[in-house]
Structure formats: structure tokens, C-alpha cells
Amino acid sequence: MAKIFLLMVDTKQYDIRAICRAYFEIAKERYSVALLAKLLVFIVGILSLFPIIYEYSRLITFFLVITSEFLSYLSDKNKVIAETLLRKLDAQDSFGWSISNAEISDIIVNCPSKSEKLNFKDTYFASKEGVGTKRALENVQESAWWSKHLAKRMGHFYLIGTVLFVVIWLGVVFVGIKTIHNTNNLSALLNILVLALMLLFSLSLLRSMDSYYKFSNAAEKIEKTIQQLLGTEDIHEYDAIKIMFEYQLVRNSAPLLPSWLWKSMRDNLNETWQQYRTAK
């Protein structure tokens, strides 16, 4: 059956990199909705302090928690597929290692409906080298350079968000203790503050901030290592393959980079990269 399918479908008409991007987009969307569900748990927790939805609050919370965990699972699953496909595409662009028709047929059959199936050629890497060791190193260096800046910016956002969260939380505690004397009101405030702390850890603000900074630092280290290798005359293919897989492992374990962040920094990074390469 697979052989018949391969004969019937011209796999060259499909843009595999677009399908890869679609998997990443779906993973990001599901992760975002999972975070939204966690935020709604916090809101329901606050509303449960009032008699309006108290009777249904536990059922709603249970449903939101299950939804959040399920969407997180689906997001991780799509991220694994996207990362696996991205590794194959990067190896193809760098070393010319072709993706077999059998693999492409599976990708096409299972591809997200939102992906652009029609072929659209785009220059993904800026390297002008032919396939081989040097192109592989330049490709990884470029990708690591982008990851360094994107992950660092995202880490900054999480840092600012965490600091603001803690400052507001402490401010509410201080003002509440000073101004609220009614026992019932003070008890309600304490419940809200506890829920807020639970939200802080539920959204993984601290862990995400740390993960983005670690990703940025690891990418920067790899970028500098490649710069040193490119400065030598004798570059072995083994070194290029090793550092490519090292970067892919780092990228695979890192959190997703939001599309809005990439779009907002894309033009500036592209322009800066061209100047950086010209200056090398």
C-alpha cells in the first residue's frame, strides 16, 4: 500500500519545511491554551470564595486541570515531531542527506491541515557554501545565534513578569495587613494570596525563565565554538556532525520560542546577521 501511495504522489510538490513550521505552530497554540486553562483555574478559585459558583467550582477546576494537562501532552507530542523533522531538514540542507520518500509520505499523510502543502521555496539559511562541513557549521552557527537572542529576550520577559508578580503580591500583603481588620475579609485575602502563589508555580514562571536563559547561554557557547572552528584550516566532518547534534539536543530540551517574538525580532536579526557575516 505504501509503494502504491509513493507512486501516486509527487512528493516534490510539498514544502516539508512548511509542514515542520505548522507542527511547531500547533504545539505553541496548544501550550498557550494549556497556560490559559491554568490561569482560569486561578480565576475560578477566586470566584469560589463567593456563593455564586461555589457549588460548581470543584467540577470546573477538575475539568480545567485535565484540559491543561491533556493540551500540554499534545503540545509536547507535536514539538517532538517538529524537532525530529527539523533535524532531518537541517541535515539535508547542511550535508545533503536526503529524506527518503517513505519518510516524506508519512509526513504528508500526517501533516497538519493548516500547513501549506504547495511547494514554496524560501532561503532558510544565509550560508552561500555548498553542502558539506563548512555549510553545516555556518548553518548551526546562524541558528544558534538566533536562538541565543530569542531565548534571552524571552528570559527577560519572564524575569520582568516574575519580579512584577512578586512585588504586587508583597504589596497586597503589606497593604492588606495594615488596612484590613475584619477577620472574614482578611481570611478571603489570604486565600487569594495562596491561590496567587499556586498560580506562580503552576505557570512555571521561574522554571521557564531559567530554561530560556540556559538555552541562550548554551546557544552562545555553541556559536563561539563554531566561530573558532571556522577560523581553522583543517575542519573535520566529524566535528561538524558532533556540534550539530549537540545543538539539536540543546534545542530539543529547550522551551518553545513564541512566534510573535520571532516575528517582532525577525527583521532586525536578519539585518544584523548579514552585517555580522559581512564583517567576518
Residue frames relative to the residue before (quaternion, step in Angstrom):
aa qw qx qy qz dx dy dz
M 1.0000 0.0000 0.0000 0.0000 0.00 0.00 0.00
A 0.6465 0.5211 -0.3170 0.4583 3.58 1.00 -0.85
K 0.6396 0.5273 -0.3296 0.4519 3.58 1.02 -0.81
I 0.6374 0.5220 -0.3268 0.4631 3.58 0.99 -0.83
F 0.6476 0.5217 -0.3191 0.4545 3.58 0.97 -0.87
L 0.6603 0.5143 -0.3113 0.4501 3.58 0.93 -0.87
L 0.6566 0.5037 -0.3162 0.4639 3.57 1.05 -0.71
M 0.6918 0.4948 -0.2754 0.4481 3.58 1.05 -0.75
V 0.7573 0.3745 -0.1901 0.5001 3.61 1.08 -0.71
D 0.2771 -0.7256 0.6064 0.1701 3.53 -0.91 0.95
T 0.2735 -0.8167 0.4873 0.1441 3.58 -0.11 1.31
K 0.5660 0.6200 -0.3890 0.3794 3.61 1.17 -0.36
Q 0.6183 0.5648 -0.3544 0.4161 3.60 1.17 -0.42
Y 0.6518 0.5223 -0.3118 0.4529 3.59 1.24 -0.23
D 0.3271 -0.7140 0.5867 0.1974 3.53 -1.12 0.77
I 0.2640 -0.8103 0.5050 0.1368 3.56 -0.08 1.31
R 0.6344 0.5277 -0.3425 0.4492 3.59 1.03 -0.70
A 0.6136 0.5312 -0.3464 0.4704 3.60 1.11 -0.63
I 0.6296 0.5172 -0.3270 0.4787 3.57 1.05 -0.75
C 0.6186 0.5404 -0.3271 0.4672 3.57 1.06 -0.79
R 0.6551 0.5039 -0.3070 0.4719 3.58 0.94 -0.90
A 0.6337 0.5426 -0.3312 0.4408 3.58 1.02 -0.79
Y 0.6292 0.5232 -0.3309 0.4700 3.58 1.02 -0.78
F 0.6434 0.5120 -0.3174 0.4724 3.58 0.99 -0.83
E 0.6549 0.5226 -0.3163 0.4449 3.59 0.93 -0.90
I 0.6600 0.4970 -0.3103 0.4702 3.58 0.95 -0.85
A 0.6246 0.5344 -0.3330 0.4620 3.59 1.04 -0.79
K 0.6694 0.4957 -0.2941 0.4686 3.58 0.97 -0.87
E 0.6476 0.5218 -0.3209 0.4531 3.58 0.97 -0.84
R 0.6815 0.4810 -0.2941 0.4665 3.57 0.90 -0.88
Y 0.6263 0.5228 -0.3365 0.4703 3.58 1.07 -0.69
S 0.6427 0.5279 -0.3170 0.4558 3.59 1.01 -0.83
V 0.6635 0.4880 -0.3039 0.4788 3.58 0.96 -0.85
A 0.6082 0.5475 -0.3472 0.4580 3.59 1.10 -0.69
L 0.6459 0.5011 -0.3099 0.4854 3.59 1.02 -0.79
L 0.6276 0.5353 -0.3299 0.4592 3.57 1.03 -0.80
A 0.6338 0.5283 -0.3267 0.4609 3.58 1.02 -0.79
K 0.6423 0.5119 -0.3208 0.4716 3.59 1.04 -0.76
L 0.6341 0.5179 -0.3237 0.4743 3.57 1.05 -0.74
L 0.6439 0.5217 -0.3154 0.4624 3.58 1.03 -0.77
V 0.5729 0.5716 -0.3747 0.4524 3.59 1.15 -0.58
F 0.6411 0.5206 -0.3045 0.4746 3.57 1.03 -0.86
I 0.6688 0.5004 -0.2984 0.4618 3.58 0.92 -0.92
V 0.6462 0.5048 -0.3148 0.4780 3.58 0.99 -0.85
G 0.6182 0.5542 -0.3382 0.4431 3.57 1.06 -0.75
I 0.6538 0.4923 -0.3060 0.4864 3.57 1.04 -0.77
L 0.6775 0.4989 -0.2921 0.4548 3.58 0.90 -0.95
S 0.6078 0.5767 -0.3545 0.4150 3.58 1.15 -0.59
L 0.5468 0.6046 -0.3966 0.4221 3.57 1.27 -0.23
F 0.6873 0.4104 -0.2589 0.5405 3.54 1.31 -0.35
P 0.5833 -0.6376 0.3781 0.3321 3.62 -1.03 0.67
I 0.4600 0.7197 -0.4364 0.2829 3.61 1.25 -0.27
I 0.8288 0.0899 -0.0192 0.5520 3.61 0.71 -1.04
Y 0.2756 0.8024 -0.4986 0.1777 3.59 1.24 0.24
E 0.6614 0.5432 -0.3050 0.4178 3.56 0.95 -0.93
Y 0.7709 0.3487 -0.1752 0.5035 3.59 1.07 -0.73
S 0.4310 0.7517 -0.4356 0.2440 3.59 1.25 -0.20
R 0.6642 0.5084 -0.3194 0.4454 3.61 0.92 -0.82
L 0.6513 0.5085 -0.3127 0.4686 3.57 0.99 -0.84
I 0.6546 0.5051 -0.3069 0.4713 3.59 0.97 -0.87
T 0.6478 0.5202 -0.3121 0.4607 3.57 0.97 -0.88
F 0.6379 0.5288 -0.3188 0.4602 3.58 0.97 -0.88
F 0.6624 0.5073 -0.2985 0.4635 3.57 0.92 -0.94
L 0.6762 0.4965 -0.2949 0.4575 3.61 0.92 -0.89
V 0.6414 0.5186 -0.3250 0.4626 3.59 1.00 -0.79
I 0.6539 0.5006 -0.3078 0.4764 3.59 0.93 -0.89
T 0.6457 0.5250 -0.3117 0.4586 3.57 0.97 -0.88
S 0.6579 0.5203 -0.3037 0.4518 3.56 0.94 -0.92
E 0.6814 0.4854 -0.2891 0.4653 3.58 0.89 -0.94
F 0.6550 0.5154 -0.3145 0.4544 3.58 0.97 -0.84
L 0.6711 0.4853 -0.2955 0.4761 3.59 0.95 -0.86
S 0.6121 0.5345 -0.3462 0.4688 3.60 1.08 -0.66
Y 0.6313 0.5277 -0.3174 0.4715 3.56 1.06 -0.80
L 0.6736 0.4851 -0.2928 0.4745 3.59 0.90 -0.92
S 0.6235 0.5405 -0.3328 0.4564 3.58 1.05 -0.76
D 0.6634 0.4961 -0.2992 0.4736 3.58 0.92 -0.92
K 0.6369 0.5389 -0.3209 0.4482 3.57 1.02 -0.82
N 0.6863 0.4660 -0.2784 0.4841 3.59 0.93 -0.89
K 0.6140 0.5439 -0.3449 0.4564 3.58 1.09 -0.65
V 0.6336 0.5246 -0.3271 0.4652 3.59 0.99 -0.81
I 0.6497 0.5074 -0.3128 0.4718 3.60 0.94 -0.88
A 0.6745 0.5020 -0.2920 0.4558 3.57 0.91 -0.96
E 0.6662 0.5004 -0.3048 0.4614 3.59 0.93 -0.88
T 0.6333 0.5268 -0.3276 0.4628 3.59 1.00 -0.80
L 0.6722 0.4858 -0.2848 0.4806 3.56 0.95 -0.90
L 0.6411 0.5297 -0.3218 0.4527 3.58 1.02 -0.79
R 0.6193 0.5374 -0.3418 0.4591 3.59 1.03 -0.73
K 0.6608 0.5009 -0.3055 0.4681 3.58 0.96 -0.86
L 0.6629 0.5077 -0.3017 0.4602 3.58 0.97 -0.85
D 0.6547 0.5046 -0.3134 0.4674 3.59 0.97 -0.82
A 0.6502 0.5027 -0.3135 0.4757 3.58 1.01 -0.80
Q 0.6293 0.5305 -0.3288 0.4631 3.58 1.06 -0.72
D 0.6882 0.4756 -0.2780 0.4721 3.58 0.92 -0.92
S 0.7125 0.4740 -0.2565 0.4492 3.58 1.01 -0.82
F 0.8304 0.1925 -0.0590 0.5194 3.56 0.74 -1.09
G 0.4923 -0.6663 0.4321 0.3564 3.58 1.24 -0.17
W 0.3705 0.7210 -0.5018 0.3017 3.58 1.21 0.38
S 0.2948 -0.8032 0.4936 0.1563 3.57 -0.31 1.22
I 0.3869 -0.6661 0.5837 0.2568 3.52 -1.26 0.56
S 0.4548 -0.7242 0.4461 0.2641 3.57 -0.65 1.10
N 0.6176 -0.5522 0.4176 0.3732 3.54 -1.24 0.51
A 0.5940 0.5647 -0.3637 0.4428 3.58 1.12 -0.62
E 0.6696 0.4827 -0.2931 0.4824 3.58 0.97 -0.88
I 0.6562 0.5183 -0.3118 0.4511 3.57 0.95 -0.90
S 0.6356 0.5337 -0.3388 0.4431 3.59 0.98 -0.80
D 0.6447 0.5062 -0.3196 0.4754 3.59 1.01 -0.79
I 0.6353 0.5369 -0.3195 0.4539 3.57 1.02 -0.85
I 0.6784 0.4996 -0.2896 0.4543 3.58 0.91 -0.95
V 0.6578 0.5184 -0.3147 0.4467 3.58 0.92 -0.90
N 0.7768 0.3544 -0.1686 0.4926 3.58 0.95 -0.93
C 0.4217 0.7401 -0.4555 0.2587 3.59 1.25 -0.01
P 0.5813 -0.5887 0.4310 0.3602 3.59 -1.13 0.65
S 0.5595 -0.6348 0.4207 0.3271 3.57 -1.02 0.78
K 0.6587 0.5295 -0.3127 0.4335 3.59 1.14 -0.57
S 0.5390 0.6441 -0.4086 0.3573 3.60 1.22 -0.25
E 0.4652 -0.6522 0.5231 0.2908 3.54 -1.21 0.57
K 0.2272 -0.8201 0.5123 0.1153 3.58 -0.26 1.25
L 0.6179 0.5541 -0.3609 0.4253 3.59 1.06 -0.61
N 0.5714 -0.6350 0.4070 0.3235 3.53 -0.99 0.88
F 0.0585 0.7757 -0.6246 0.0687 3.56 -0.89 0.98
K 0.2152 -0.8131 0.5316 0.0998 3.56 -0.26 1.25
D 0.0648 0.7845 -0.6109 0.0845 3.53 -0.80 1.03
T 0.4505 -0.6668 0.5172 0.2915 3.56 -1.11 0.66
Y 0.1984 -0.8184 0.5320 0.0887 3.55 -0.30 1.27
F 0.7749 0.1946 -0.1051 0.5921 3.57 1.00 -0.85
A 0.4723 -0.7048 0.4662 0.2506 3.56 -1.14 0.68
S 0.4735 0.7037 -0.4326 0.3056 3.60 1.23 -0.30
K 0.2864 -0.7625 0.5626 0.1414 3.57 -1.02 0.91
E 0.4794 0.6795 -0.4282 0.3536 3.57 1.30 -0.03
G 0.5099 -0.6101 0.5011 0.3416 3.54 -1.24 0.45
V 0.6902 -0.4666 0.3228 0.4492 3.57 -1.24 0.31
G 0.4588 0.6553 -0.4971 0.3361 3.53 -0.98 0.89
T 0.8093 -0.3259 0.2098 0.4415 3.51 -1.37 -0.15
K 0.7038 0.4705 -0.2873 0.4481 3.58 0.77 -1.00
R 0.6411 0.5101 -0.3314 0.4680 3.59 0.95 -0.78
A 0.6268 0.5430 -0.3356 0.4468 3.58 0.99 -0.82
L 0.6712 0.4926 -0.2962 0.4681 3.57 0.92 -0.91
E 0.6670 0.4968 -0.3056 0.4636 3.59 0.94 -0.85
N 0.6302 0.5316 -0.3327 0.4578 3.58 1.05 -0.73
V 0.6775 0.4794 -0.2895 0.4768 3.57 0.89 -0.95
Q 0.6289 0.5394 -0.3336 0.4497 3.57 1.01 -0.80
E 0.6634 0.5021 -0.3031 0.4648 3.57 0.93 -0.89
S 0.6685 0.4984 -0.2967 0.4656 3.57 0.91 -0.92
A 0.6557 0.5081 -0.3051 0.4678 3.59 0.99 -0.86
W 0.6288 0.5412 -0.3279 0.4518 3.58 1.05 -0.79
W 0.6448 0.5030 -0.3084 0.4858 3.57 0.99 -0.85
S 0.6681 0.5090 -0.3015 0.4513 3.58 0.86 -0.97
K 0.6052 0.5749 -0.3489 0.4262 3.57 1.03 -0.81
H 0.7397 0.4215 -0.2345 0.4692 3.57 0.77 -1.02
L 0.6548 0.5099 -0.3211 0.4562 3.60 0.96 -0.81
A 0.6851 0.4807 -0.2862 0.4665 3.58 0.90 -0.94
K 0.6331 0.5252 -0.3353 0.4592 3.59 1.02 -0.75
R 0.6491 0.5086 -0.3193 0.4669 3.59 0.95 -0.85
M 0.6638 0.4943 -0.3075 0.4695 3.58 0.96 -0.85
G 0.6144 0.5419 -0.3375 0.4636 3.57 1.08 -0.70
H 0.6235 0.5353 -0.3267 0.4669 3.57 1.07 -0.79
F 0.6447 0.5251 -0.3230 0.4520 3.59 0.95 -0.88
Y 0.6741 0.4842 -0.2940 0.4740 3.56 0.93 -0.90
L 0.6212 0.5393 -0.3387 0.4567 3.58 1.05 -0.73
I 0.6653 0.4948 -0.2954 0.4747 3.57 0.90 -0.96
G 0.6602 0.5156 -0.3058 0.4525 3.57 0.94 -0.90
T 0.6633 0.5064 -0.3010 0.4615 3.58 0.98 -0.87
V 0.6508 0.5139 -0.3115 0.4640 3.58 0.95 -0.89
L 0.6576 0.5026 -0.3084 0.4689 3.59 0.92 -0.90
F 0.6268 0.5461 -0.3247 0.4511 3.55 1.01 -0.86
V 0.6924 0.4769 -0.2751 0.4663 3.58 0.84 -1.02
V 0.6476 0.5214 -0.3201 0.4541 3.59 0.95 -0.87
I 0.6669 0.4886 -0.3005 0.4756 3.59 0.90 -0.91
W 0.6396 0.5354 -0.3215 0.4482 3.58 0.97 -0.88
L 0.6813 0.4736 -0.2825 0.4813 3.59 0.88 -0.96
G 0.6267 0.5448 -0.3311 0.4481 3.57 1.06 -0.76
V 0.6549 0.5023 -0.3036 0.4760 3.56 0.97 -0.87
V 0.6247 0.5348 -0.3349 0.4600 3.59 1.01 -0.80
F 0.6844 0.4973 -0.2839 0.4513 3.57 0.83 -1.02
V 0.6908 0.4698 -0.2779 0.4741 3.58 0.84 -1.01
G 0.6494 0.5380 -0.3189 0.4325 3.58 0.97 -0.85
I 0.6688 0.4990 -0.2998 0.4624 3.56 0.92 -0.91
K 0.6956 0.4935 -0.2681 0.4480 3.56 1.02 -0.84
T 0.8047 0.3435 -0.1422 0.4628 3.58 0.94 -0.84
I 0.7119 0.4315 -0.2663 0.4859 3.62 1.06 -0.62
H 0.0775 -0.8150 0.5742 0.0034 3.56 -0.70 1.11
N 0.5644 0.5877 -0.3857 0.4327 3.56 1.25 -0.32
T 0.4894 -0.7055 0.4327 0.2747 3.58 -0.72 1.09
N 0.6655 0.5097 -0.3067 0.4509 3.59 0.92 -0.87
N 0.6659 0.4944 -0.2993 0.4717 3.58 0.95 -0.87
L 0.6499 0.5141 -0.3131 0.4641 3.55 1.02 -0.82
S 0.6329 0.5280 -0.3207 0.4667 3.58 1.05 -0.77
A 0.6461 0.5132 -0.3128 0.4704 3.59 1.01 -0.83
L 0.6442 0.5204 -0.3175 0.4620 3.57 1.01 -0.82
L 0.6472 0.5186 -0.3184 0.4592 3.58 0.97 -0.85
N 0.6277 0.5317 -0.3310 0.4623 3.59 1.03 -0.75
I 0.6515 0.5072 -0.3071 0.4732 3.57 1.00 -0.85
L 0.6517 0.5179 -0.3122 0.4579 3.59 1.00 -0.83
V 0.6335 0.5126 -0.3251 0.4797 3.57 1.06 -0.75
L 0.6404 0.5172 -0.3155 0.4721 3.58 1.00 -0.83
A 0.6354 0.5322 -0.3254 0.4552 3.57 1.05 -0.78
L 0.6404 0.5081 -0.3226 0.4771 3.59 1.02 -0.78
M 0.6317 0.5234 -0.3253 0.4703 3.57 1.02 -0.79
L 0.6334 0.5281 -0.3245 0.4632 3.58 1.06 -0.77
L 0.6056 0.5737 -0.3469 0.4286 3.59 1.02 -0.82
F 0.7351 0.3951 -0.2273 0.5018 3.57 0.89 -0.94
S 0.6029 0.5664 -0.3576 0.4334 3.59 1.12 -0.60
L 0.7021 0.4429 -0.2545 0.4961 3.58 1.03 -0.81
S 0.3397 -0.7788 0.4666 0.2458 3.58 1.34 -0.09
L 0.1311 0.8307 -0.5306 0.1056 3.58 0.96 0.83
L 0.6948 0.4704 -0.2793 0.4669 3.58 0.84 -0.97
R 0.6761 0.4918 -0.2976 0.4609 3.57 0.91 -0.91
S 0.6509 0.5106 -0.3182 0.4629 3.58 0.98 -0.81
M 0.6244 0.5349 -0.3347 0.4605 3.57 0.99 -0.83
D 0.6723 0.4925 -0.2892 0.4709 3.57 0.90 -0.95
S 0.6601 0.5205 -0.3096 0.4444 3.60 0.95 -0.87
Y 0.6572 0.5026 -0.3128 0.4666 3.59 0.97 -0.81
Y 0.6617 0.4946 -0.3109 0.4699 3.59 0.94 -0.82
K 0.6385 0.5135 -0.3253 0.4720 3.60 1.02 -0.77
F 0.6290 0.5291 -0.3226 0.4694 3.58 1.02 -0.81
S 0.6594 0.5132 -0.3009 0.4597 3.57 0.93 -0.92
N 0.6798 0.4906 -0.2892 0.4622 3.58 0.91 -0.93
A 0.6540 0.5061 -0.3119 0.4678 3.58 1.00 -0.83
A 0.6461 0.5119 -0.3144 0.4708 3.59 1.00 -0.82
E 0.6445 0.5184 -0.3215 0.4609 3.59 0.99 -0.79
K 0.6353 0.5296 -0.3223 0.4605 3.57 1.02 -0.81
I 0.6625 0.4957 -0.2971 0.4765 3.58 0.96 -0.89
E 0.6279 0.5441 -0.3311 0.4473 3.58 0.99 -0.83
K 0.6832 0.4805 -0.2841 0.4707 3.59 0.93 -0.90
T 0.6145 0.5442 -0.3411 0.4582 3.58 1.07 -0.72
I 0.6591 0.4986 -0.3011 0.4757 3.57 0.98 -0.86
Q 0.6127 0.5545 -0.3477 0.4430 3.57 1.02 -0.78
Q 0.6534 0.5011 -0.3025 0.4801 3.57 1.03 -0.80
L 0.6537 0.5143 -0.3129 0.4585 3.59 0.98 -0.83
L 0.6640 0.5041 -0.3045 0.4607 3.58 0.99 -0.83
G 0.6369 0.5334 -0.3247 0.4521 3.58 1.22 -0.40
T 0.6330 0.5060 -0.3343 0.4811 3.58 1.27 -0.14
E 0.5181 -0.6584 0.4552 0.3015 3.57 -1.17 0.53
D 0.7549 0.3480 -0.1854 0.5240 3.56 1.03 -0.80
I 0.0649 0.7994 -0.5892 0.0977 3.58 -0.16 1.31
H 0.2456 -0.7881 0.5513 0.1210 3.56 -0.68 1.11
E 0.5744 -0.5952 0.4388 0.3510 3.55 -1.12 0.69
Y 0.5846 0.5939 -0.3618 0.4179 3.56 1.10 -0.71
D 0.6571 0.5149 -0.3104 0.4546 3.59 0.95 -0.89
A 0.6581 0.5132 -0.3076 0.4571 3.57 0.98 -0.86
I 0.6612 0.4980 -0.3064 0.4700 3.59 0.94 -0.88
K 0.6460 0.5379 -0.3155 0.4401 3.57 0.97 -0.89
I 0.7217 0.4360 -0.2602 0.4704 3.57 0.80 -0.98
M 0.5919 0.5568 -0.3663 0.4533 3.59 1.16 -0.55
F 0.6883 0.4599 -0.2785 0.4871 3.58 0.92 -0.90
E 0.5968 0.5576 -0.3587 0.4519 3.59 1.11 -0.65
Y 0.6714 0.4823 -0.2944 0.4796 3.58 0.95 -0.88
Q 0.6486 0.5280 -0.3223 0.4434 3.57 0.97 -0.82
L 0.6252 0.5249 -0.3338 0.4714 3.59 1.10 -0.68
V 0.6372 0.5183 -0.3164 0.4745 3.57 1.02 -0.84
R 0.6812 0.4936 -0.2831 0.4605 3.57 0.90 -0.96
N 0.6466 0.5441 -0.3176 0.4300 3.57 1.00 -0.82
S 0.7247 0.4264 -0.2376 0.4862 3.59 1.05 -0.78
A 0.5714 0.6092 -0.3718 0.4051 3.60 1.27 -0.20
P 0.5601 -0.5866 0.4487 0.3752 3.61 -1.18 0.42
L 0.6295 -0.5486 0.3993 0.3787 3.56 -1.24 0.43
L 0.3259 -0.7147 0.5843 0.2038 3.54 -1.13 0.73
P 0.4599 -0.7174 0.4444 0.2765 3.63 -0.60 1.09
S 0.5467 -0.6311 0.4463 0.3221 3.57 -1.06 0.76
W 0.6317 0.5439 -0.3433 0.4328 3.60 1.00 -0.76
L 0.6260 0.5254 -0.3389 0.4661 3.58 1.10 -0.66
W 0.6495 0.5165 -0.3080 0.4653 3.57 0.97 -0.91
K 0.6695 0.5016 -0.3020 0.4572 3.59 0.92 -0.89
S 0.6790 0.5026 -0.2958 0.4460 3.59 0.99 -0.81
M 0.7541 0.3677 -0.1981 0.5068 3.61 1.12 -0.63
R 0.4334 0.7595 -0.4216 0.2399 3.58 1.28 -0.33
D 0.7106 0.4674 -0.2806 0.4449 3.59 0.68 -1.06
N 0.6709 0.5017 -0.2958 0.4590 3.56 0.92 -0.91
L 0.6733 0.4880 -0.2960 0.4701 3.59 0.95 -0.86
N 0.6284 0.5336 -0.3360 0.4554 3.59 1.00 -0.78
E 0.6784 0.4893 -0.2851 0.4680 3.56 0.88 -0.97
T 0.6681 0.4987 -0.2964 0.4659 3.57 0.94 -0.90
W 0.6405 0.5298 -0.3313 0.4464 3.59 1.00 -0.78
Q 0.6364 0.5246 -0.3294 0.4597 3.56 0.97 -0.79
Q 0.6588 0.4893 -0.3047 0.4834 3.59 0.97 -0.81
Y 0.6334 0.5415 -0.3163 0.4534 3.56 1.05 -0.83
R 0.6763 0.4829 -0.2882 0.4758 3.57 0.95 -0.89
T 0.6433 0.5231 -0.3238 0.4557 3.58 0.99 -0.78
A 0.6933 0.4885 -0.2698 0.4559 3.53 1.07 -0.79
K 0.5134 0.6684 -0.4222 0.3338 3.59 1.22 -0.33
